Amino acid sequence: MTPLSAADRLLAVLAAFDHGHPALSLTEISRRAGLSLTTAHRLVGALGDWGALERDADGIYHVGLRLWELAALSPRGLALRQIALPYLEDLYEATHENVQLAVRDGSEVVYIEWISGRSAVGVKIQVGARWPLHATGVGLALLAHCEPAFQETYCGGPLAGFTPHTLTDPAALRRVLAEVRRSGVVVSDRQITEDALSVAAPVRGPGGPVTAAVSVVVPERGAQTPALIPAVRLAARGISRALGWQPEPPGG
């Protein structure tokens, strides 16, 4: 086995933190990163000095603000969120349900913003959370506009199931993706939890490529899907225009 480089070891320390493990002791970092305690101690110290990690009074480590400052520079992170937020707020005011904005990272969807209503259906989502593309509305909206070769590879790979309604059949998934491209919207019904339904639409950037997706998540029981579709489309179109997308004129 090829020894890890210095950069690989540093990244392994940072990768030890996730939404399920936001706070770790040095021993836990060592174990999760696959490093000796001595090496972990040295790297954690260097990352702490730089501001990537912070140590609380109990000796527990957390992700530091320096990483947040860097993440804010990402055009698909805080910058996109700031542009999209007025349209997300309008969508929330129109529905008073959970509203989400997400981007694709490889074969996963990453949520970069969400607005939750007090009485809205509970969702297993928070900013920075990841889910497989095929299992969410925003993920399907993004996957439908990926390169055909990527779509074929994804559809042919393992498709994780979370409920009996999750799209795990490759042929069914391909049909859904084709419909998303035709209609410009997708309804994801009880794919992550048995009680939630989402309506999502793609967000386009300058020149037309899909760069993000927006959705509203509502209780499956009594969902007024026909009324939600135009609201989600309108939000996606507004964000797209704010990003610099110009729709083709009729007949163009």
Order of alpha helices (4+ residues) and beta strands (2+ residues): alpha-beta-alpha-alpha-beta-beta-alpha-alpha-beta-beta-beta-alpha-alpha-alpha-beta-beta-beta-alpha
